[in-house]
Amino acid sequence: GKDRAQIQRELRFQDESFKELLRQYEGTAGMDRDTVELLYRSICDNHSFLFSSRDSVDRMIQYLRETFSPDKAESARWSLAIQYGEGGARLSHGHSAQYHYVLQSLTLWREILHDMYRLWYLTELDLLDPESPYRLRNTGQGLNRIQGAPRVSRAMREIIHRVQHQVGSWVGSSVVHLGDHAVPNALIFIDKYNQVPRILTPIVITLRRAEEMMKKPHLANWINTQFGGLEELRKDILVDFFRHGFDGSGADNFYDAGSCIDGRLTSSWQWCSKIAKKP
């Protein structure tokens, strides 16, 4: 890590750079000093959000690409294949289909998080739209405001189209639940995807710091005995998540879970809830 002196130097440099930007752009396009500062702080906020949220998805995509072949499994132990009814799975995919299903799901999450500030702005417009009133309904999870979200829906269709173009093919459904009992309104939709880094970041940290555990003899012995080594441990963690964090589980019907856009995230929630019970 950085020492205190280096951190202080970088902070001073940042402060001087900020003052220079204020001097350079004050008066541009009629902007006063406060407006320039607001723009600067907003850009910084967005970069901080992307670092804390999107980067964990980028890292998981990197793990998927570096650890597994998109065409065939290295062995049965590290195959991503899932079968309906096994381990709670509600989908059946061979290794290759599951690889691409996971890749497109992670890529979709990345693009949603990358565009989160725009989606949040559109969410506020949809929630406060006087021409789109809400209906109070019991959705099975208590009373919720059922309200359409046309702006967020259009933005999501754009994102999905962009992702489909990036990945080249599409496995599963591209249905987006929004304004129904599954996802009652735009605020709940946005909140769901803000949970993605809370799911992925602990996995990334565990994989990154697993090497530190090998420095402790009793933990190293346990890892070698139980898993066969450090790399085997990492692969086992990734296999389990890439299988059962994307297996269509999490609800008792395909409308609420399955392979739809929101069902992919529901499966990952379900996987998290079962970690404590895994052998």
GIURJO-V225691 format. One record per backbone hydrogen bond with DSSP energy under -1.0 kcal/mol. NH is the residue of the N-H (numbers start at 1). CO is the residue of the C=O. E is the energy in kcal/mol with one decimal. If there is no record, write none. Layout:
BEGIN
NH/CO/E
NH/CO/E
END
This chain:
BEGIN
7/3/-2.1
8/4/-2.5
9/5/-2.1
10/6/-2.3
11/7/-2.2
12/8/-2.3
13/9/-2.3
14/10/-2.3
15/11/-2.4
16/12/-2.5
17/13/-2.5
18/14/-2.3
19/15/-2.1
20/16/-1.9
21/17/-2.1
22/18/-2.1
23/19/-2.2
24/20/-2.3
25/21/-2.5
26/22/-1.8
27/31/-3.4
28/25/-2.2
30/27/-1.4
31/28/-2.2
36/32/-2.0
37/33/-2.2
38/34/-2.3
39/35/-2.3
40/36/-2.3
41/37/-2.9
42/38/-2.2
43/39/-2.2
44/40/-2.2
45/41/-2.4
46/42/-2.2
47/43/-2.3
48/44/-2.4
49/45/-2.4
50/46/-2.6
51/47/-2.3
52/48/-2.1
53/49/-2.0
55/50/-1.7
58/54/-2.0
59/55/-2.2
60/56/-1.7
61/57/-2.3
62/58/-2.0
63/59/-2.3
64/60/-2.3
65/61/-2.4
66/62/-2.6
67/63/-2.1
68/64/-1.9
79/76/-1.2
82/93/-2.2
85/89/-3.0
86/83/-2.4
89/86/-1.4
90/247/-3.2
93/82/-1.9
98/94/-2.6
99/95/-2.6
100/96/-2.2
101/97/-2.2
102/98/-2.8
103/99/-2.5
104/100/-2.5
105/101/-1.7
106/102/-2.8
107/103/-2.4
108/104/-2.1
109/105/-2.4
110/106/-2.5
111/107/-2.2
112/108/-2.3
113/109/-2.6
114/110/-2.6
115/111/-1.4
116/113/-1.4
119/115/-2.3
120/116/-2.7
121/117/-1.9
122/118/-2.4
123/119/-2.3
124/120/-2.0
125/121/-1.7
126/122/-2.4
127/123/-2.8
128/124/-1.9
132/129/-1.6
135/146/-2.3
137/144/-2.6
139/142/-2.1
144/137/-3.1
146/135/-3.3
147/184/-2.5
153/149/-2.5
154/150/-2.2
155/151/-2.1
156/152/-2.5
157/153/-2.1
158/154/-1.9
159/155/-2.2
160/156/-2.9
161/157/-2.3
162/158/-2.1
163/159/-2.5
164/160/-2.9
165/161/-1.8
166/162/-1.8
167/163/-2.8
168/164/-1.6
179/183/-2.8
180/183/-1.3
189/185/-1.8
190/186/-2.6
191/187/-2.4
192/188/-2.1
193/189/-1.4
194/190/-1.2
195/192/-1.2
199/195/-1.4
200/196/-2.5
201/197/-2.5
204/200/-2.5
205/201/-2.7
206/202/-2.2
207/203/-2.5
208/204/-2.4
209/205/-2.4
215/212/-1.4
216/213/-1.6
220/216/-3.0
221/217/-2.5
222/218/-1.6
223/219/-2.8
224/220/-2.5
225/221/-2.3
226/222/-3.1
227/223/-2.5
228/223/-1.1
229/223/-1.1
233/229/-1.9
234/230/-2.3
235/231/-2.4
236/232/-2.4
237/233/-2.1
238/234/-2.3
239/235/-3.1
240/236/-2.2
241/237/-2.1
242/238/-3.1
243/239/-1.9
244/240/-2.4
245/241/-2.4
257/253/-1.3
258/248/-1.8
261/175/-2.1
264/260/-1.5
266/262/-1.9
267/263/-2.0
268/264/-1.2
269/265/-2.1
270/266/-2.3
271/267/-2.2
272/268/-2.1
273/269/-2.0
274/271/-1.0
275/272/-1.3
277/274/-1.2
278/275/-1.6
END
